[in-house]
Amino acid sequence: MEPWNSTLESGFILVGILDGSGSPELLCATVTTLYMLALISNGLLLLVITVDARLHVPMYLLLRQLSLIDLLFTSVVTPNTVVDFLLRDNTMIYTLLCFHI
């Protein structure tokens, strides 16, 4: 056995989430519900701050940017995780998590 850690070069392994799980569908439904809740709440927050002119002060503009970042990051990682749950795949590839410009 090698004395050092050997990892994948293009991704990482999700350990402990699907081990011994009899129904990944329940885990998938829970993650999807939380994902939809995050999309709705961040979308409503973006809508309210954009529409109401009284909220165009620096504090709310920062809150709007943070909400947008949360919306984008959640939309990148969560669908990939749900597909991995359904396929019972424990690996996640870095290229799927990176934004390409």
N, C-alpha and C positions, 0 to 999 in steps of 0.2 A: 504494500500500500504506500502511496506517495505521501510524504510529510507535509505537502502544501495543498491548498485549496485549488481544485480544478473547476473552473466555471466556463459557461458557454461564452463564446466571443460575441455572439449577436443577440443575446437576450439573457433573461434570468428565469429561475424556476420558482413558481408559487408553491410553497410547501405548507402542508397542514390544512389547507382550506377544503380540499376535496377528499382527503384521506378518511376513509370510513364513512363517508357520506352516502346514505342510501338513496337520497333523492336530490340531485343537483337542481331539479326543476324548482323546488321550494327556495333554494338559495338564489336561483336566477330570478324568480318572481319577486323576492325581497329586494334584490339589487335594482331590478327594473323599476319597482315602485319608488324606491328612494331616488333613483335617477330622474324619474318623471317629476317628483316633488321638487328636486333641485332645479330642473328646467323651468317649471312653472313659477317658483318663487323668485328666481333670478330674472326671468322674463318680465314678471310683474314689477319688480323693483326697477328694472331698466325702463319700462314703459312709464311708470309714475314719475321718475326723476326727469325723464326727457320731456314729458308733456307739461308738467307743472313748472311754470316760469319762476316761481318763488324758490324752487330747489336748485337753481343754477348758481349755487355758491360753491366755493372750492371743496368744502367737506362732502357735499353730495356728488360733486363731479368725481371725487376720489372714490366714493362708494359705488358710483356707476361703473367706473373702470374696474374695480375689484369684482363687482358682480359679473361683468363681461368676461373677465379672465377666468372666474370660477365656472361660468357657463361653457367657455371654450375648452378648458382642461377636462371638465367632466365629460364633455361630448367626445373627447379623444380616447380617454382611458376606459370608461364604463362600457361602451358597446363591445370593445375588444374583450373585456373581462367576461361579459355575459356570454359571448360566443365560446370562449374558452371553458366556461362552466358547463355549457350544453354539450360540448365535444369531449369533455373530461380531459382536457389538455392542460398540463401544469406549466407550460412555458409561455413567456411573453417576449416578443421580439422588440428590440430597441427602435428599429426603424418605424414601427407602427406607432410609437409614442412620440416621435420627433416631428416637428413642423419643418417642412421643406419650403424654402423660399425660392 
